[in-house]
Amino acid sequence: MSHTYDIVVLGGGTGGYSAAIRAAQLGMSVALVERDKLGGTCLHRGCIPSKALLRSAEVYAEAKNGEAYGVTASSVTLDFDRVQQRKAGIVDQLYKGLQLLMKKNKIDVYAGSGRMIAPSIFAPRSGTIAVELADGETETLVPGHLILATGSRPRILPGLEPDGELILTSDEALLMAELPESMLIVGGGVIGVEWASMLNDFGVEVTVVEYAPRLVPQEDEDISKELELLFRKRGIRVLTGAKLLPESLEKGEKEATVQVEKDGERMGLSASRILVSVGREANIDSIGLENSDVKVEKGYLKVNGSFQTAEPHIYAVGDAIGGLQLAHAAAHEGIRAVEHIAGKENGRYEPHRVPRCIYTRTEIASVGWTEQQAKERGHDVKTGRFPFKVLGKALVQGHTEGFVKIVADRNTSDLLGVHMIGPHVTEHISEAALAQLLDATPWEVGQSIHPHPTLSEALGEAMLAADGQAIHV
């Protein structure tokens, strides 16, 4: 059976469902196709379940350190079954809420695998979607515009293919029934360091191997250095500038061993399990690209600044186009794509102004250019830095690690970047993002009165520090 819609969205993750809701708000008829579950990776295999586990790990670590606050517990134990149950409950609650949003906005949801089919006399333009339903039946969706939001999956490292037992990706790790004694994490990017922090708090012996010279190499160098220092203090073993040799993998009954090359020397590393976190790749290999003129570049769908592919009526957003691969970026892209279709332009999209958050203990958050990136773009840079260790609220909370660093242009005072590592900084980066959006200077942000005692004072002081005006350092 054939159905016609103003917009068809292929993929029900954050980018896809956000686009669908915005299109419905604008009065368009909308269909959304999802082969798995609404919410995609973020809700079911990424952001939400991993942060639920991170929160349990944080509470466990805090409870074990209760004496520092004058609170003595006779016994602190971890019930990992309940940890997993709590995670599943949170995901289920949000999933049900998302289903209600689809009904509220009158979006037709097709549960099945969708792919573009070749144009025909019934649908002369490319972009028509054939949906294979669970019962074997097929529905044909003819869109005025198509939005590809097919997401991504963990990248597989040849020689370290996941087996669900000794070798895992984050997908399998989220489903662990019990914690391993030790974990070797291959990759020190965002996913790798979040899992390292979480597992360490749960009491697992953790080693991180990163090929780049530093952890989270996309972040400001000062942030990377601080994270590595904090990890080492917690007993996490960190090997940067190290090349893992998958061909050396040896699997035993209860552990795996693999060779790592660092500084021209080889060493063997053994662990109960190996977690491979070396990035993500786009889910675009079975969506019928051969039946369209949509282009692929470096493994991702190629789009212009308005998220149009080579076929102007076909758009693509989210992880499938590469870039930041963040849920909130995907949502923003999906909304902008729909608004472009509707003729509602709202300015240029600048990915570097999207806030980036890492939920390690302690947290990392940033927006804009790093100091090095700003210099590479020709800016005469000035910086401001303020440590959390002198803040009353940080001392009260018992978490004084880290700092806030701002990067600005010395001549124009343009705010180029803000980089934070410290307690709950993911809750404060939005102020910096707003400042960039409104073209505020560091002095202007510093003049905004930040309440005392709060952690937000660190941002205000760091802004003032760029001009040597910070009060408490």
C-alpha positions as a LaTeX table, in Angstrom:
\begin{tabular}{lrrr}
\hline
Residue & $x$ (\AA) & $y$ (\AA) & $z$ (\AA) \\
\hline
Met1 & 0.00 & 0.00 & 0.00 \\
Ser2 & 1.22 & 3.51 & $-0.83$ \\
His3 & 0.97 & 6.54 & 1.46 \\
Thr4 & 1.91 & 10.15 & 0.68 \\
Tyr5 & 3.39 & 12.53 & 3.24 \\
Asp6 & 4.88 & 16.00 & 3.28 \\
Ile7 & 7.88 & 14.63 & 5.15 \\
Val8 & 9.14 & 11.11 & 5.75 \\
Val9 & 11.89 & 10.65 & 8.34 \\
Leu10 & 14.04 & 7.52 & 8.11 \\
Gly11 & 15.33 & 6.87 & 11.62 \\
Gly12 & 13.71 & 7.48 & 14.99 \\
Gly13 & 16.70 & 8.59 & 17.04 \\
Thr14 & 17.11 & 12.05 & 18.53 \\
Gly15 & 17.65 & 13.76 & 15.18 \\
Gly16 & 14.80 & 11.89 & 13.51 \\
Tyr17 & 12.09 & 12.27 & 16.10 \\
Ser18 & 13.00 & 15.93 & 16.73 \\
Ala19 & 12.63 & 16.60 & 13.00 \\
Ala20 & 9.31 & 14.75 & 12.92 \\
Ile21 & 7.88 & 16.71 & 15.85 \\
Arg22 & 8.98 & 20.06 & 14.41 \\
Ala23 & 7.44 & 19.18 & 11.05 \\
Ala24 & 4.16 & 18.27 & 12.74 \\
Gln25 & 4.24 & 21.56 & 14.65 \\
Leu26 & 4.49 & 23.36 & 11.31 \\
Gly27 & 1.36 & 21.61 & 10.07 \\
Met28 & 2.99 & 19.01 & 7.83 \\
Ser29 & 1.90 & 15.41 & 7.44 \\
Val30 & 4.71 & 13.26 & 8.81 \\
Ala31 & 5.77 & 9.62 & 8.80 \\
Leu32 & 8.67 & 8.26 & 10.83 \\
Val33 & 10.29 & 4.90 & 10.08 \\
Glu34 & 12.26 & 3.07 & 12.78 \\
Arg35 & 13.51 & $-0.52$ & 12.58 \\
Asp36 & 14.34 & $-0.84$ & 16.27 \\
Lys37 & 12.90 & 1.44 & 18.97 \\
Leu38 & 12.06 & 5.12 & 19.03 \\
Gly39 & 14.85 & 7.05 & 20.70 \\
Gly40 & 17.67 & 5.35 & 18.85 \\
Thr41 & 21.18 & 4.99 & 20.19 \\
Cys42 & 20.96 & 7.88 & 22.67 \\
Leu43 & 17.98 & 6.48 & 24.55 \\
His44 & 18.67 & 2.77 & 24.32 \\
Arg45 & 22.43 & 2.23 & 23.84 \\
Gly46 & 24.13 & 5.53 & 24.57 \\
Cys47 & 23.48 & 8.77 & 26.43 \\
Ile48 & 20.74 & 7.74 & 28.83 \\
Pro49 & 21.73 & 4.20 & 29.89 \\
Ser50 & 25.41 & 5.09 & 30.20 \\
Lys51 & 24.65 & 8.17 & 32.31 \\
Ala52 & 22.37 & 6.09 & 34.53 \\
Leu53 & 25.28 & 3.72 & 35.17 \\
Leu54 & 27.64 & 6.65 & 35.71 \\
Arg55 & 25.29 & 8.08 & 38.33 \\
Ser56 & 25.16 & 4.77 & 40.21 \\
Ala57 & 28.95 & 4.58 & 40.09 \\
Glu58 & 29.20 & 8.15 & 41.42 \\
Val59 & 26.83 & 7.42 & 44.31 \\
Tyr60 & 28.77 & 4.26 & 45.16 \\
Ala61 & 32.05 & 6.18 & 45.21 \\
Glu62 & 30.51 & 8.94 & 47.34 \\
Ala63 & 29.07 & 6.43 & 49.80 \\
Lys64 & 32.47 & 4.79 & 50.27 \\
Asn65 & 33.91 & 8.24 & 50.99 \\
Gly66 & 31.18 & 9.19 & 53.46 \\
Glu67 & 33.55 & 9.57 & 56.40 \\
Ala68 & 35.03 & 12.68 & 54.74 \\
Tyr69 & 31.63 & 14.32 & 55.27 \\
Gly70 & 31.15 & 13.04 & 58.81 \\
Val71 & 28.84 & 10.26 & 57.63 \\
Thr72 & 29.94 & 6.75 & 58.57 \\
Ala73 & 28.18 & 3.76 & 57.03 \\
Ser74 & 28.82 & 0.37 & 58.59 \\
Ser75 & 28.82 & $-1.36$ & 55.21 \\
Val76 & 28.67 & $-0.09$ & 51.66 \\
Thr77 & 27.98 & $-2.75$ & 49.03 \\
Leu78 & 27.10 & $-2.68$ & 45.36 \\
Asp79 & 24.07 & $-4.53$ & 43.96 \\
Phe80 & 24.79 & $-4.48$ & 40.24 \\
Asp81 & 21.50 & $-6.16$ & 39.41 \\
Arg82 & 19.67 & $-3.20$ & 40.93 \\
Val83 & 21.98 & $-0.81$ & 39.10 \\
Gln84 & 20.94 & $-2.41$ & 35.82 \\
Gln85 & 17.27 & $-2.46$ & 36.83 \\
Arg86 & 17.38 & 1.26 & 37.61 \\
Lys87 & 18.98 & 1.95 & 34.24 \\
Ala88 & 16.33 & $-0.09$ & 32.43 \\
Gly89 & 13.53 & 1.67 & 34.33 \\
Ile90 & 14.78 & 5.12 & 33.30 \\
Val91 & 15.08 & 4.07 & 29.66 \\
Asp92 & 11.60 & 2.53 & 29.69 \\
Gln93 & 10.03 & 5.64 & 31.21 \\
Leu94 & 11.56 & 7.90 & 28.57 \\
Tyr95 & 10.65 & 5.45 & 25.79 \\
Lys96 & 6.99 & 5.49 & 26.81 \\
Gly97 & 7.08 & 9.28 & 26.93 \\
Leu98 & 8.48 & 9.39 & 23.41 \\
Gln99 & 5.72 & 7.12 & 22.13 \\
Leu100 & 3.16 & 9.48 & 23.64 \\
Leu101 & 4.83 & 12.44 & 21.90 \\
Met102 & 4.39 & 10.70 & 18.55 \\
Lys103 & 0.67 & 10.23 & 19.22 \\
Lys104 & 0.27 & 13.77 & 20.55 \\
Asn105 & 1.77 & 15.21 & 17.37 \\
Lys106 & $-0.16$ & 12.82 & 15.10 \\
Ile107 & 2.99 & 11.36 & 13.58 \\
Asp108 & 2.54 & 8.03 & 11.80 \\
Val109 & 5.22 & 5.64 & 13.06 \\
Tyr110 & 6.17 & 2.65 & 10.92 \\
Ala111 & 8.02 & $-0.07$ & 12.82 \\
Gly112 & 10.20 & $-1.72$ & 10.23 \\
Ser113 & 13.27 & $-1.46$ & 8.01 \\
Gly114 & 13.05 & 1.32 & 5.45 \\
Arg115 & 15.06 & 1.83 & 2.29 \\
Met116 & 14.91 & 4.11 & $-0.72$ \\
Ile117 & 13.63 & 2.44 & $-3.87$ \\
Ala118 & 14.18 & 3.31 & $-7.50$ \\
Pro119 & 11.87 & 5.94 & $-9.00$ \\
Ser120 & 8.81 & 4.64 & $-10.85$ \\
Ile121 & 5.78 & 5.99 & $-12.70$ \\
Phe122 & 3.98 & 6.08 & $-9.36$ \\
Ala123 & 6.78 & 7.97 & $-7.60$ \\
Pro124 & 8.99 & 9.60 & $-10.24$ \\
Arg125 & 11.33 & 11.30 & $-7.76$ \\
Ser126 & 13.89 & 9.38 & $-5.77$ \\
Gly127 & 13.38 & 9.22 & $-2.03$ \\
Thr128 & 10.35 & 6.95 & $-1.94$ \\
Ile129 & 10.69 & 4.58 & 1.02 \\
Ala130 & 9.72 & 0.94 & 1.12 \\
Val131 & 9.16 & $-0.25$ & 4.69 \\
Glu132 & 9.42 & $-3.96$ & 5.44 \\
Leu133 & 7.21 & $-4.60$ & 8.46 \\
Ala134 & 7.66 & $-7.32$ & 11.06 \\
Asp135 & 4.87 & $-9.41$ & 9.54 \\
Gly136 & 6.58 & $-9.45$ & 6.15 \\
Glu137 & 4.25 & $-6.94$ & 4.55 \\
Thr138 & 5.61 & $-3.86$ & 2.79 \\
Glu139 & 4.37 & $-0.27$ & 2.96 \\
Thr140 & 5.41 & 2.37 & 0.44 \\
Leu141 & 5.86 & 5.95 & 1.66 \\
Val142 & 6.01 & 8.74 & $-0.91$ \\
Pro143 & 7.46 & 11.93 & 0.60 \\
Gly144 & 7.51 & 15.50 & $-0.54$ \\
His145 & 10.79 & 15.64 & 1.34 \\
Leu146 & 12.85 & 12.87 & 2.91 \\
Ile147 & 15.09 & 13.24 & 5.97 \\
Leu148 & 17.72 & 10.56 & 6.50 \\
Ala149 & 18.49 & 10.23 & 10.21 \\
Thr150 & 19.81 & 6.69 & 10.34 \\
Gly151 & 22.36 & 7.20 & 13.11 \\
Ser152 & 25.55 & 5.26 & 13.75 \\
Arg153 & 26.97 & 2.16 & 15.37 \\
Pro154 & 30.25 & 1.36 & 17.18 \\
Arg155 & 33.20 & 1.13 & 14.83 \\
Ile156 & 34.74 & $-2.33$ & 14.77 \\
Leu157 & 38.51 & $-2.71$ & 15.02 \\
Pro158 & 39.60 & $-5.58$ & 12.73 \\
Gly159 & 41.00 & $-8.36$ & 14.86 \\
Leu160 & 39.00 & $-7.23$ & 17.89 \\
Glu161 & 35.51 & $-8.06$ & 16.70 \\
Pro162 & 33.02 & $-8.14$ & 19.61 \\
Asp163 & 32.00 & $-11.59$ & 20.81 \\
Gly164 & 29.77 & $-10.49$ & 23.70 \\
Glu165 & 32.02 & $-12.25$ & 26.21 \\
Leu166 & 35.67 & $-11.16$ & 26.21 \\
Ile167 & 35.52 & $-8.47$ & 23.52 \\
Leu168 & 32.83 & $-5.79$ & 23.84 \\
Thr169 & 31.69 & $-2.52$ & 22.35 \\
Ser170 & 29.69 & $-0.07$ & 24.44 \\
Asp171 & 26.51 & $-1.78$ & 23.17 \\
Glu172 & 27.43 & $-5.09$ & 24.81 \\
Ala173 & 29.01 & $-3.46$ & 27.86 \\
Leu174 & 25.71 & $-1.79$ & 28.77 \\
Leu175 & 24.14 & $-5.22$ & 29.10 \\
Met176 & 26.76 & $-6.81$ & 31.36 \\
Ala177 & 25.13 & $-8.96$ & 34.01 \\
Glu178 & 28.14 & $-8.61$ & 36.30 \\
Leu179 & 31.21 & $-6.45$ & 36.56 \\
Pro180 & 34.55 & $-7.85$ & 35.43 \\
Glu181 & 37.61 & $-7.83$ & 37.66 \\
Ser182 & 39.52 & $-5.83$ & 35.06 \\
Met183 & 38.85 & $-4.00$ & 31.82 \\
Leu184 & 41.19 & $-2.94$ & 29.03 \\
Ile185 & 39.66 & 0.01 & 27.17 \\
Val186 & 40.88 & 0.55 & 23.62 \\
Gly187 & 40.36 & 4.23 & 22.83 \\
Gly188 & 40.62 & 7.27 & 25.08 \\
Gly189 & 37.94 & 9.37 & 23.42 \\
Val190 & 34.65 & 10.40 & 25.01 \\
Ile191 & 33.14 & 6.91 & 25.29 \\
Gly192 & 36.38 & 5.34 & 26.46 \\
Val193 & 37.05 & 7.81 & 29.27 \\
Glu194 & 33.43 & 7.74 & 30.48 \\
Trp195 & 33.59 & 3.96 & 30.79 \\
Ala196 & 37.00 & 4.17 & 32.45 \\
Ser197 & 35.66 & 6.57 & 35.07 \\
Met198 & 32.51 & 4.54 & 35.66 \\
Leu199 & 34.22 & 1.16 & 35.96 \\
Asn200 & 36.91 & 2.56 & 38.24 \\
Asp201 & 34.21 & 3.91 & 40.57 \\
Phe202 & 32.57 & 0.48 & 40.52 \\
Gly203 & 35.86 & $-1.05$ & 41.69 \\
Val204 & 37.07 & $-2.51$ & 38.38 \\
Glu205 & 40.78 & $-2.40$ & 37.54 \\
Val206 & 40.98 & $-0.23$ & 34.40 \\
Thr207 & 43.63 & 0.36 & 31.73 \\
Val208 & 43.07 & 2.83 & 28.88 \\
Val209 & 45.08 & 2.60 & 25.66 \\
Glu210 & 44.94 & 5.65 & 23.36 \\
Tyr211 & 46.81 & 5.95 & 20.06 \\
Ala212 & 46.87 & 9.77 & 20.17 \\
Pro213 & 49.38 & 11.59 & 22.40 \\
Arg214 & 46.66 & 12.42 & 24.94 \\
Leu215 & 43.22 & 11.47 & 26.17 \\
Val216 & 40.16 & 13.16 & 24.60 \\
Pro217 & 42.39 & 14.68 & 21.91 \\
Gln218 & 39.52 & 16.80 & 20.56 \\
Glu219 & 39.48 & 18.83 & 23.78 \\
Asp220 & 41.80 & 21.65 & 24.86 \\
Glu221 & 45.24 & 20.30 & 25.74 \\
Asp222 & 45.06 & 21.65 & 29.31 \\
Ile223 & 41.81 & 19.72 & 29.84 \\
Ser224 & 43.39 & 16.49 & 28.57 \\
Lys225 & 46.36 & 16.90 & 30.90 \\
Glu226 & 44.13 & 17.48 & 33.91 \\
Leu227 & 41.95 & 14.47 & 33.11 \\
Glu228 & 44.96 & 12.19 & 32.79 \\
Leu229 & 46.33 & 13.49 & 36.10 \\
Leu230 & 43.00 & 12.86 & 37.85 \\
Phe231 & 42.70 & 9.39 & 36.31 \\
Arg232 & 46.17 & 8.41 & 37.49 \\
Lys233 & 45.38 & 9.64 & 41.01 \\
Arg234 & 42.34 & 7.35 & 41.00 \\
Gly235 & 44.44 & 4.35 & 39.98 \\
Ile236 & 43.39 & 4.21 & 36.34 \\
Arg237 & 46.30 & 3.13 & 34.17 \\
Val238 & 46.65 & 5.38 & 31.11 \\
Leu239 & 48.81 & 4.58 & 28.08 \\
Thr240 & 48.80 & 7.38 & 25.50 \\
Gly241 & 50.75 & 7.38 & 22.26 \\
Ala242 & 50.29 & 3.62 & 22.31 \\
Lys243 & 49.41 & 1.39 & 19.37 \\
Leu244 & 47.40 & $-1.71$ & 20.14 \\
Leu245 & 48.22 & $-4.73$ & 17.96 \\
Pro246 & 44.98 & $-6.67$ & 17.34 \\
Glu247 & 46.79 & $-9.52$ & 15.57 \\
Ser248 & 48.46 & $-10.36$ & 18.91 \\
Leu249 & 45.14 & $-11.06$ & 20.65 \\
Glu250 & 45.02 & $-14.26$ & 22.67 \\
Lys251 & 41.77 & $-15.38$ & 24.26 \\
Gly252 & 41.72 & $-17.49$ & 27.40 \\
Glu253 & 38.77 & $-18.84$ & 29.34 \\
Lys254 & 38.56 & $-15.89$ & 31.71 \\
Glu255 & 40.79 & $-13.20$ & 30.21 \\
Ala256 & 42.27 & $-11.84$ & 27.02 \\
Thr257 & 45.83 & $-10.73$ & 26.34 \\
Val258 & 47.00 & $-8.33$ & 23.67 \\
Gln259 & 50.24 & $-6.57$ & 22.78 \\
Val260 & 50.68 & $-2.79$ & 22.82 \\
Glu261 & 53.53 & $-0.87$ & 21.21 \\
Lys262 & 54.69 & 2.32 & 22.95 \\
Asp263 & 57.91 & 4.26 & 22.44 \\
Gly264 & 59.23 & 1.50 & 20.19 \\
Glu265 & 58.73 & $-1.21$ & 22.81 \\
Arg266 & 56.09 & $-3.90$ & 23.13 \\
Met267 & 54.23 & $-4.88$ & 26.26 \\
Gly268 & 51.51 & $-7.40$ & 26.95 \\
Leu269 & 48.26 & $-6.34$ & 28.61 \\
Ser270 & 45.74 & $-8.77$ & 30.08 \\
Ala271 & 42.21 & $-8.11$ & 31.29 \\
Ser272 & 39.00 & $-9.95$ & 32.07 \\
Arg273 & 37.38 & $-8.08$ & 29.20 \\
Ile274 & 38.35 & $-5.68$ & 26.44 \\
Leu275 & 36.13 & $-2.72$ & 25.58 \\
Val276 & 36.69 & $-1.35$ & 22.07 \\
Ser277 & 35.72 & 2.32 & 21.80 \\
Val278 & 37.38 & 3.65 & 18.65 \\
Gly279 & 34.58 & 5.81 & 17.31 \\
Arg280 & 31.33 & 5.24 & 15.44 \\
Glu281 & 30.39 & 4.69 & 11.80 \\
Ala282 & 27.26 & 5.70 & 9.93 \\
Asn283 & 24.31 & 3.36 & 9.40 \\
Ile284 & 24.03 & 3.93 & 5.66 \\
Asp285 & 24.88 & 0.59 & 4.07 \\
Ser286 & 21.32 & $-0.75$ & 3.66 \\
Ile287 & 19.14 & 2.30 & 3.03 \\
Gly288 & 19.06 & 2.18 & $-0.76$ \\
Leu289 & 21.64 & 4.84 & $-1.57$ \\
Glu290 & 22.20 & 3.16 & $-4.92$ \\
Asn291 & 18.67 & 4.22 & $-5.88$ \\
Ser292 & 19.46 & 7.91 & $-5.41$ \\
Asp293 & 22.10 & 10.50 & $-6.22$ \\
Val294 & 22.92 & 11.04 & $-2.53$ \\
Lys295 & 26.71 & 11.23 & $-2.12$ \\
Val296 & 28.90 & 9.62 & 0.52 \\
Glu297 & 32.15 & 11.23 & 1.66 \\
Lys298 & 34.58 & 9.53 & 4.04 \\
Gly299 & 31.86 & 7.12 & 5.14 \\
Tyr300 & 29.19 & 9.72 & 5.86 \\
Leu301 & 26.33 & 11.28 & 3.92 \\
Lys302 & 27.45 & 14.52 & 2.30 \\
Val303 & 25.26 & 17.57 & 2.96 \\
Asn304 & 25.40 & 21.32 & 2.49 \\
Gly305 & 24.94 & 23.98 & 5.16 \\
Ser306 & 21.17 & 23.44 & 5.11 \\
Phe307 & 21.55 & 19.64 & 5.47 \\
Gln308 & 20.51 & 18.95 & 1.88 \\
Thr309 & 22.15 & 16.07 & 0.05 \\
Ala310 & 22.99 & 16.13 & $-3.66$ \\
Glu311 & 19.23 & 15.72 & $-4.19$ \\
Pro312 & 17.69 & 18.92 & $-2.78$ \\
His313 & 14.49 & 17.22 & $-1.57$ \\
Ile314 & 16.51 & 14.68 & 0.44 \\
Tyr315 & 18.09 & 15.88 & 3.67 \\
Ala316 & 20.37 & 14.11 & 6.16 \\
Val317 & 21.12 & 14.87 & 9.83 \\
Gly318 & 22.74 & 13.45 & 12.93 \\
Asp319 & 25.43 & 10.81 & 13.21 \\
Ala320 & 24.90 & 9.71 & 9.59 \\
Ile321 & 26.55 & 12.94 & 8.39 \\
Gly322 & 29.50 & 12.68 & 10.81 \\
Gly323 & 30.66 & 15.81 & 12.56 \\
Leu324 & 30.00 & 16.09 & 16.27 \\
Gln325 & 27.85 & 12.94 & 16.62 \\
Leu326 & 26.08 & 14.33 & 19.68 \\
Ala327 & 22.39 & 13.82 & 20.45 \\
His328 & 21.67 & 17.51 & 20.98 \\
Ala329 & 23.52 & 18.37 & 17.76 \\
Ala330 & 21.41 & 15.82 & 15.88 \\
Ala331 & 18.21 & 17.27 & 17.33 \\
His332 & 19.23 & 20.79 & 16.32 \\
Glu333 & 20.17 & 19.62 & 12.83 \\
Gly334 & 16.85 & 17.82 & 12.41 \\
Ile335 & 14.88 & 20.90 & 13.44 \\
Arg336 & 16.91 & 23.16 & 11.15 \\
Ala337 & 16.41 & 20.79 & 8.22 \\
Val338 & 12.65 & 20.91 & 8.68 \\
Glu339 & 12.65 & 24.68 & 9.03 \\
His340 & 14.66 & 24.97 & 5.82 \\
Ile341 & 12.05 & 22.84 & 4.07 \\
Ala342 & 9.38 & 25.16 & 5.46 \\
Gly343 & 11.26 & 28.24 & 4.28 \\
Lys344 & 12.12 & 29.39 & 7.79 \\
Glu345 & 15.78 & 30.39 & 7.73 \\
Asn346 & 17.33 & 31.10 & 11.13 \\
Gly347 & 20.97 & 31.92 & 10.55 \\
Arg348 & 24.11 & 29.96 & 9.89 \\
Tyr349 & 24.74 & 26.70 & 11.72 \\
Glu350 & 28.18 & 26.72 & 13.35 \\
Pro351 & 29.04 & 23.28 & 14.76 \\
His352 & 31.90 & 24.59 & 16.92 \\
Arg353 & 29.31 & 26.50 & 18.96 \\
Val354 & 27.55 & 23.30 & 19.99 \\
Pro355 & 28.35 & 22.50 & 23.67 \\
Arg356 & 30.27 & 19.27 & 24.22 \\
Cys357 & 29.99 & 17.30 & 27.47 \\
Ile358 & 31.91 & 14.35 & 28.90 \\
Tyr359 & 30.46 & 12.72 & 32.02 \\
Thr360 & 33.57 & 11.44 & 33.71 \\
Arg361 & 34.26 & 12.12 & 37.36 \\
Thr362 & 35.12 & 14.93 & 37.27 \\
Glu363 & 33.05 & 16.22 & 34.35 \\
Ile364 & 34.29 & 17.98 & 31.21 \\
Ala365 & 32.37 & 20.55 & 29.16 \\
Ser366 & 33.42 & 22.85 & 26.36 \\
Val367 & 32.18 & 25.09 & 23.56 \\
Gly368 & 34.00 & 26.92 & 20.79 \\
Trp369 & 37.64 & 26.68 & 19.76 \\
Thr370 & 40.46 & 25.27 & 21.84 \\
Glu371 & 43.46 & 27.53 & 22.43 \\
Gln372 & 45.42 & 25.73 & 19.71 \\
Gln373 & 42.54 & 25.88 & 17.22 \\
Ala374 & 42.12 & 29.61 & 17.85 \\
Lys375 & 45.81 & 30.21 & 17.19 \\
Glu376 & 45.67 & 28.13 & 14.00 \\
Arg377 & 42.85 & 30.40 & 12.82 \\
Gly378 & 45.07 & 33.44 & 13.18 \\
His379 & 43.80 & 34.85 & 16.49 \\
Asp380 & 46.08 & 36.67 & 18.90 \\
Val381 & 44.88 & 34.73 & 21.93 \\
Lys382 & 44.45 & 35.68 & 25.55 \\
Thr383 & 43.24 & 33.21 & 28.16 \\
Gly384 & 41.68 & 33.28 & 31.60 \\
Arg385 & 41.74 & 30.43 & 34.08 \\
Phe386 & 40.15 & 29.89 & 37.46 \\
Pro387 & 40.47 & 26.81 & 39.72 \\
Phe388 & 37.59 & 25.22 & 41.60 \\
Lys389 & 39.78 & 24.59 & 44.66 \\
Val390 & 39.29 & 28.17 & 45.91 \\
Leu391 & 35.49 & 28.16 & 45.59 \\
Gly392 & 33.44 & 27.85 & 48.74 \\
Lys393 & 30.77 & 25.71 & 47.07 \\
Ala394 & 33.37 & 23.30 & 45.68 \\
Leu395 & 34.88 & 22.91 & 49.15 \\
Val396 & 31.43 & 22.35 & 50.66 \\
Gln397 & 30.66 & 19.66 & 48.10 \\
Gly398 & 34.04 & 18.02 & 48.58 \\
His399 & 34.98 & 18.21 & 44.88 \\
Thr400 & 37.66 & 20.78 & 44.20 \\
Glu401 & 39.37 & 19.28 & 41.17 \\
Gly402 & 39.70 & 21.10 & 37.90 \\
Phe403 & 39.30 & 24.58 & 36.50 \\
Val404 & 37.55 & 26.78 & 33.95 \\
Lys405 & 39.57 & 28.13 & 31.04 \\
Ile406 & 38.38 & 30.73 & 28.56 \\
Val407 & 39.97 & 31.61 & 25.22 \\
Ala408 & 39.44 & 35.07 & 23.71 \\
Asp409 & 40.85 & 37.30 & 21.00 \\
Arg410 & 43.27 & 39.82 & 22.50 \\
Asn411 & 42.39 & 42.57 & 20.02 \\
Thr412 & 38.60 & 42.24 & 19.68 \\
Ser413 & 37.79 & 40.52 & 23.01 \\
Asp414 & 35.63 & 38.03 & 21.06 \\
Leu415 & 34.93 & 34.95 & 23.16 \\
Leu416 & 36.43 & 32.07 & 21.16 \\
Gly417 & 36.10 & 29.11 & 23.51 \\
Val418 & 35.29 & 27.96 & 27.02 \\
His419 & 36.71 & 24.77 & 28.50 \\
Met420 & 35.78 & 23.31 & 31.87 \\
Ile421 & 36.82 & 20.32 & 33.93 \\
Gly422 & 35.31 & 20.11 & 37.37 \\
Pro423 & 32.22 & 19.28 & 39.41 \\
His424 & 28.94 & 19.47 & 37.48 \\
Val425 & 30.42 & 21.60 & 34.71 \\
Thr426 & 28.04 & 20.03 & 32.17 \\
Glu427 & 25.30 & 22.03 & 33.90 \\
His428 & 27.18 & 25.32 & 33.43 \\
Ile429 & 28.42 & 25.19 & 29.85 \\
Ser430 & 25.11 & 26.52 & 28.50 \\
Glu431 & 25.91 & 29.98 & 29.92 \\
Ala432 & 29.09 & 30.00 & 27.86 \\
Ala433 & 27.23 & 28.81 & 24.76 \\
Leu434 & 24.68 & 31.59 & 25.19 \\
Ala435 & 27.48 & 34.12 & 25.61 \\
Gln436 & 28.96 & 33.01 & 22.28 \\
Leu437 & 25.57 & 33.11 & 20.57 \\
Leu438 & 25.04 & 36.69 & 21.75 \\
Asp439 & 28.64 & 37.69 & 20.94 \\
Ala440 & 29.30 & 38.63 & 24.56 \\
Thr441 & 32.86 & 39.44 & 25.56 \\
Pro442 & 34.53 & 37.89 & 28.61 \\
Trp443 & 34.23 & 41.22 & 30.42 \\
Glu444 & 30.47 & 41.28 & 29.81 \\
Val445 & 30.00 & 37.75 & 31.14 \\
Gly446 & 32.20 & 38.62 & 34.11 \\
Gln447 & 29.99 & 41.61 & 34.86 \\
Ser448 & 26.97 & 39.33 & 35.15 \\
Ile449 & 26.53 & 38.71 & 38.88 \\
His450 & 27.06 & 35.04 & 39.72 \\
Pro451 & 25.43 & 33.99 & 43.01 \\
His452 & 27.57 & 32.92 & 45.94 \\
Pro453 & 28.24 & 30.23 & 46.92 \\
Thr454 & 27.81 & 28.41 & 43.62 \\
Leu455 & 30.01 & 26.54 & 41.21 \\
Ser456 & 28.98 & 28.99 & 38.49 \\
Glu457 & 31.26 & 31.59 & 40.11 \\
Ala458 & 34.20 & 29.81 & 38.48 \\
Leu459 & 32.99 & 30.79 & 35.01 \\
Gly460 & 32.51 & 34.43 & 35.97 \\
Glu461 & 35.95 & 34.61 & 37.59 \\
Ala462 & 37.62 & 32.89 & 34.61 \\
Met463 & 36.08 & 35.49 & 32.31 \\
Leu464 & 37.47 & 38.30 & 34.47 \\
Ala465 & 40.84 & 36.52 & 34.68 \\
Ala466 & 41.33 & 37.02 & 30.94 \\
Asp467 & 41.86 & 40.72 & 31.71 \\
Gly468 & 43.59 & 40.20 & 35.05 \\
Gln469 & 40.47 & 41.17 & 37.02 \\
Ala470 & 39.62 & 37.94 & 38.83 \\
Ile471 & 38.95 & 38.61 & 42.52 \\
His472 & 39.73 & 35.30 & 44.21 \\
Val473 & 43.05 & 34.31 & 42.64 \\
\hline
\end{tabular}
